[in-house]
Amino acid sequence: MNPINKIFEHLDKSNLTMIGYKYQDERIKDELISKLPYIEIFDFDSSFSVMNALKRTIREKKIESVLSDEEFTNLNVNFLVVDLGNFSIPKSEFTFERSRHISEFIGQMRKEVLETKYSLIILSPVNSTMGRFENLLATLGNDIPSFSGGNRSIYMADMVYVIEGRKIKIIKNRFDSDNITISLDNLKDYKYICSYENNN
């Protein structure tokens, strides 16, 4: 099996996937996500609901299709995508509170999505500046970069990837081996096929 296929096969199985990226790798992150049938959610407030955000996004797409004189086709969507780099989280004097805010937000989304047919993908900026917890992991042989808002959400996720240039590293995998690096050189030629289509 093409190693790139393995990335998408695991995405199909996962209820919650975290994908970390550095800002210089944003183009590759966007290329990876563009291969999936997804809706990206942008609007967040104190009364946030995944399903309300999804309905609002579909409604906006219908309006866009009317305004552009195009026929609206029902969306064949498997994934809901949230990029932590695209929306602002209330600034806090303490980094710990900010991290807690993000992990609670992700936990709420995960709980809602588990009751739907969708899989949730959280895209998170990462940096190589490691905190005390990450430094401890590094000494134990687990080189985990610092995710936006801290790394608590890693424990909730089924899959955790980190994009490193033209490669993607699997640092957590509930379904198979982790600590594997896969080349993304052939990503542009990849065509997504749902797991149920693979079984036909």
N, C-alpha and C positions, 0 to 999 in steps of 0.2 A: 504493500500500500504506500502511496505517495505520503511522505511525512506531513505535508501541508493538509492532506485529507484528515489526518489524525487530529489536527487542531480543531477543525470544524465538527468532526465526529463527537469530540468531547463537549463542544459548545452545545450540541443538540441534547446531550444527556444532562447538562448542568442546569440547576435551578438558578444559581447565582454564580456569575463569573466576574472576577476582577481582572482588568487588564491595565497594567501600569505602563506609562510612557514618559519619556523626557520630551521637553518642548521641541527639541531638534528632530524628534521622531514623529511629530504630529501627522505629517503627510502619510507615513507608513501606517499609522494607526487608522487614519481615515480610509486608506485603501483596503485595509483588512476588514473594517466594518462594512464598507460598501459592497462586499461580497455576500452579505447576509440580507434576508428579508426582515427589515427592522423599521421601527419608528423611534425617533429620538425625542425624548421628553425634555423640554426647556423650562417650562413654567412651574415655579415652586412658591408656595406661601405657607403660612402657619396651618392652614386647613388642607394641606396637600393630600391628594388621594391618587394612586396610580391609575385607577379606572377613570376617574374624572379627567385626569390629564390626558389619557388616551382618547377618550371621547372628544375632548376639546381639540386635540390634534387632528383627528379624523374629520371633524366638522370644518376646521380651517382648510384642510386639503380639498374638501368638497367645494367650499367657497372659492378657493383658488382656481379649481377646474372650471367653475361657472364663469368667473371673470376672464379667464384666458380662452374661453370657448372650446374647452376640451372635455371629452367624455370622462366622467369619473368612474374608475373601475374599483371594485371592492379590493381592499388591501389584503394581500396574502402575507401576513406578518407573523413571524415566530418569536422575534426578539424585541424587547424594550431596552433601549440604550439611554443611559444617563452619563454625561461627561462632567465630572466634578470640576473640570477646568473651565466650564462654560457658564457657571452661575456662581453668584457670590453668596457666601455663608456669613451670617452676622459675625463681625470681628469681635474677638474677646481679648481681654487683657491677658488671659492665661491660655496657652496652647492646649493644655489638657482639656479645658472646657470646649474648645473648638473641635478637638478630636472626638470628644464624647458626642457633640452635636451631630457630626458627620456619621458616626457609627450608629447612633440611634435612628437617624434618617434612613440609612441603608437597611437597618433591621426592619423598620416599618415597611419599606418598599418590598423587601424580601417576603415578609409575612403576607402582604397583599397579593403578590405575584404567585405565591404558592397555591392560591385559590383560583388561578386562571390557567389558560393553556400556554401562557407565554413564559419565556426564559428572560431573566434580567441580566444585563451586562453593564457593569459599572466601569467606566474609563476613568483612570485616576493619574494625574501628574505625579511623577516620582522624582526624587532627587537623591544624589549620592551622599548627602550629608546625613549620617546616621546618628540617631539619638542613643541614649544609654541602652535601651532594650535591643535596638538593632545591632549595636556593637557587641552585646552579649551573644546574640545569635551568630554573628560573624565569627566569634571565637569558637563557636561550636560547629562551624563548618556550614552554616546556613547564611549565604550572602543575600539577604533580603533588603532591597532598597526601601527608603521611607516613602510610603504612600501618602497622598494628600489627606491630612487629618489623622495620621497615624495608621497603625497596622491592625487594629482590632477587627476590622471587617474581613481580614484574611481568614479568621477563624470561622466566619459565617459562610464563606464561599466554598463551592464544590471544586472550582478550578481557579487558579491564579496564574496569570501569564505576565511577563515583563518583556516589552519590546526593547531590543538593544540593537539599534541600527537596522540592518537587513536580516536580523535574527530575532526569534522569540524564544524566551526561556520559560519552561513550565516549572514553577516553584511550588505548586500544590496541585495534586490530582487525586480526587477521591476514587477514580475509576481505573487508574493504571499507575505506571511509574512516574515519579516526578524528577526534578533536577535534570531535565532533558532540554537541550537546545536544538531548535529546528530552523533551518534556513528559510527565508522568505523570498529568495531570489525568483522563484516561479509563481509568486502570488498573483501577478497580473494575468496569468493564463488560467487561474483557477476558476471553476464554475461550481457554485454551491448547489448541492443536491441534498434535500431533506433525508433524514435517516429512513423514514418510511418509504421513500422512493428507492433507496438502496436495497430495501428488502423485497421489492416487487420483481 
